[in-house]
Amino acid sequence: MGGAAGGGKSYALLIIMLRHIVHPSFRGCIIRKKRTDISKSGGLFDHACKLYKPFGVKPNWHDLKMKFPSGAEIQFISLMVKKDVDEFLSFNYDCIGYDEIQLAKDESWLWNIQSRLRSTIPGFKPYLLGTCNPYPNWLAKLLGWWINEQGYADDEKCNVKRWMLRIDEANHWFSTREAAVKFKMENHPELKVLPTSVNFIPAKVTDNQILVKNDPHYISRLDSQNLIQRERLLHGNWHIVEQGELFDVEHFQKFITPPHDFDYKIITVDTAIETGEANDYTVMQCWGRWQNKIYLIDQFRGRVNLDIQTATLIALFNSFKPQSVYVEKAMTGSALITNCRRSCGMPVLPIMSTRASPGAAKQNRGKYLRVNNTMGYIESGYVYLCETADYYKPLIQELTMFSYDMSASVHDDQVDALTYAIQILLVERHGEVKASFSAPKEAFVTSSPSPFRGAFSGSSR
């Protein structure tokens, strides 16, 4: 449970343990990564002492253990390194709570810890609880079904129980227990593994009205964090990652209302041929240049077929009325160009994509050179984005994930369309009658020739 800061998830963990203290033999365990997070003033054990005091608890600060009048005990343990985990495997518990479970080294720690669930209480079903803040690691992958494509908790799926079989270090997911049992009997009848139920319960600071009332500035402090921490801790974004190797999103300028008298407007298009959930997107970006600066006015991003691509681009063209449209000549790009020229005489110009070059390494190098060739304009404040626009969060997320080897980048379609626009409007200066512009110093951070020179078939300069 969790997925953001301030939702009261650690208190919930402490409170849930109280459900079982009527059983004399109940043994609960609460885990944090560092012992100091448990024992320091204001830490988890300190909060537990205050919360459990009305129940007659006897706290043992040396052993970090709570003992209740019934005989029930709750142990607080830190698991910092593998040695700690190995020692933990010597004990058994009725209920285990892992606070900030995203800090566990990897998923194997989770299953090692779960193996210590064993109860002697009649009718008691041992279980593991975890609290978490968003982080794009093994836990985000484990909870992937409950998280939407933008990285936020999916409201329609959260609180929906799923069933999992862990076989040969692989997770097999099912919507019902019966389906899991059937799969096991048909494919692995020799195994004694049983289905485990898994659920994700989201929590944000806005759910914790007591905190908001007692400290009205807490949300403000979260909102004043940098983009990465704000997205994670305030909005619960599981996908956003630390700054990548290339883009620093703080260099992008912000606007609320765009200028009304752009001297040149274009649409850049990066197409995709498939429409499945795992495939790339088709991206269409509407850009305007004003006083030697460029503004991203609007963006379409979706997994759509050629017919919808054509209809969408025509609609954008009629609404935005750009002087030129630039379409990457790859995937469905060639067919899209033909369709739009025939349908309405749209001034479409093809961009010769690096995708035409065989080999992934060569393609990645082409993208890297293109980004480097436009980076100086971003760093010098020539590129403006609208922070309140629908496109902003998905675009920033993609920019932060973009890296040299592309291994961490799920998609790069928005980056492609953006760098094309910078190249066209600022580097190549399309649509300009006479030059009155000086490129920023260090605009080109590579000595390699621009991969765009001669890449555009046709020009509207």
Residue, then its C-alpha position, 0 to 999 in steps of 0.5 A: m500500500g502507498g505509492a506517494a508520500g504522506g498517505g499515512k501508510s506507516y501508521a496503517l502498518l502499525i495499526i493493522m498489527l493491533r488486530h492480532i494482539v489478542h492472541p497470546s502467541f502472535r508474533g509480528c514483525i515490522i521491517r525497515k532498511k536501516r536500524t536508525d530509521i526505526s530507533k531514532s527520535g521520531g522514527l518508527f519505534d518512537h511512533a509505535c510507543k505512542l500509538y501502542k501505549p493505551f494497549g499496555v505495551k512494554p517497549n524494549w528499546h534495546d531489542l526494539k520489541m513490543k510486548f503486550p499484556s496478552g503475550a503477543e509481541i511485535q519485533f522491529i528489524s532492519l535488513m540492510v545487507k544480505k547477512d541481515v536477510d540470512e539471519f532473518l530466515s531463522f525466525n517465523y512470524d504470523c504477520i510481516g510488515y515491510d515499511e518502504i519495501q521499495l528499498a529492498k535490494d531486489e525481488s528475491w529479498l521479498w520472497n525470502i522474507q515471505s518464506r518466514l510466514r508461519s503461524t501456530i494460531p488456529g485458523f490464522k492465515p499469515y500475510l505480508l504487508g508492504t508500504c512503499n513510495p514510487y520508484p522505477n525498480w523491481l517493485a514497479k514491475l511487480l505492481g505493473w498491472w495496477i499502474n497505468e502507462q503514464g506511471y500513476a495508480d490505475d483507479e479502475k484496477c487498484n484494490v482489485k485482488r490478483w493471484m500469482l504463482r511463483i515458479d522458477e523465479a518467474n511470476h505468473w498472474f491470474s484474475t482468480r484463484e481457480a485459474a491459478v490452480k488450473f494452470k499449476m495442475e496442467n503445467h506443473p502438477e509435481l510442484k506444491v506451490l500454491p497461489t498467493s493473493v496480491n493487491f495494491i492499495p494506493a495512498k496519497v497525502t490528500d487521503n490523510q486529512i489529519l496530516v493536511k489539517n495539522d500541517p497545511h504546508y506539507i503539500s506545499r513542501l512536496d510541491s516545491q521539490n524538483l520535478i522527479q521528487r514532486e512526481r513521485l512523492l506528491h503525484g505517485n508517478w512510478h515511471i519517472v526516473e532520475q535525470g538521464e544522460l542527455f536532457d536536463v528538463e530544468h533547461f526547458q522554459k515554461f509558458i502559460t499562454p502562447p504568443h498570437d503572432f508566430d512568424y512560422k508554424i510547423i507540425t512535426v510527425d513521428t509515426a508508428i506502424e503497430t497499435g498494440e500496447a507494447n508498440d511505439y506511439t505516433v506523435m504529432q507536435c504543433w510548434g511555433r517560432w516567435q522572436n527566435k524562440i520556439y513553443l510547443i503548442d499542442q501534441f497528439r500521441g496515440r497508437v493508431n492506424l494509418d487511417i486515424q493518423t491521416a484524419t488526425l493530421i488533417a484535423l491538426f493542420n486545419s486547426f493550427k494552420p502551419q506553413s509546413v508539415y514534416v513527417e518522418k519517412a519511416m514506418t507509415g510515414s511515406a503513406l501518410i505523406t501521400n494521403c495528406r497531399r492527395s486529400c487536401g494538398m497539405p505542404v508535407l515534407p519528408i524527413m529522412s529518418t536514421r531508421a533507414s540505416p540498418g543496425a540498432a547501434k547505428q540508429n542509436r548513434g543517429k539519435y544521439l547525434r541529433v540530440n547533441n546537435t540541438m541540445g545547446y538551444i535547449e540549454s540556452g532557453y530557446v525551447y518553451l513547453c506549457e506546464t499545464a498542457d496534457y502533453y507536459k508530463p508524458l513528454i518530461q517523463e520521456l525526456t528524463m528516461f532518454s539515454y545514450d544506449m536507449s536501454a532505459s528508454v521505453h519510447d522516444d517518439q516525442v523526443d524525435a518530434l521535438t528534436y526535429a522541430i528544433q533542427i527545422l526552426l532553430v538550426e536550419r531556420h526554415g521559413e526565415v527570409k533572411a538570417s538575423f539569428s546567432a546560435p547560442k555558444e556551444a550550441f553543437v556539443t559534437s564536432s560531427p556534422s549535423p545528421f540533418r544536413g540534406a535530410f529534408s527533402g524540400s525546403s520552405r526557406 
